[in-house]
């Protein structure tokens, strides 16, 4: 879906120019390292989001006893 949004915002000519600029900035030997680090960062982010959503579901299932104070 993100690829479709980028293609809608930028035309194919701009995407090619951006890719060439990245190639010139980082060099051909650094691109696989850059792609690998971006992939692992994306994987870690997705893992953290899934763990966070599981934690939120578990908290919602527990009754809220912290705010139950005796009447004075």
N, C-alpha and C positions, 0 to 999 in steps of 0.2 A: 504494500500500500504506500509506503514511503517513497518507493521508486516512482510510482505513478504521480505522486504529488510533486516530486522534484522535476519530473518530465513536464508536468503541466506548468510549473513556475518558470523553469528555464528551458529554452529551446535546445535542440540537439547540438547546435553549433556552440552554444555557451558551455554545455557539458564537456564537449571535446576540448575546448580551450582550457577549462578548469583542470581536466585530466592531464593535459600537456604541461600546465603550470606545476601541478603536483609532481609530475615526473621530473621536471627540471629542478625543482626545489630539493627533492629528497633523493633523486638518483634511482636508477633501475635496481641497484643492489639493496637499497633500503626499503623498497615497496613491499616485498614479502614480509619483512619484519614489522612494518607498519600495519599491514593488513592482519597479521597474526595477533598483534597486540590489541587492535580494535575488536577483533573477533572474541578474544578472551575477556576483554572489558565488557562487551555486550553480554557474553554468557554469564559473567559474575553479576551484572546488573539484573538480568532476568531472574537469576537464582535468588538474589536478595529480595526482589519484588514478590516472588512466590512465597518465600519464607515469611515476609512481612504480612502478606494477605492471610496466610495460614495462622499467624499469631493473632491477627485481628479477629478472625473467626472464632478462635479459641477463647479470647477475652469476652466476646459477645455472648458466648454460651454460658459463661460462669455468672452466677447471681452477683449483684453488686452489694457487697456487705460492708464496704468501707464507709459509705455515706449514711448507713443506718445508725443514727445516734439515739440513745434513749431520750424520751421526752423529759424536759425539766419542769 
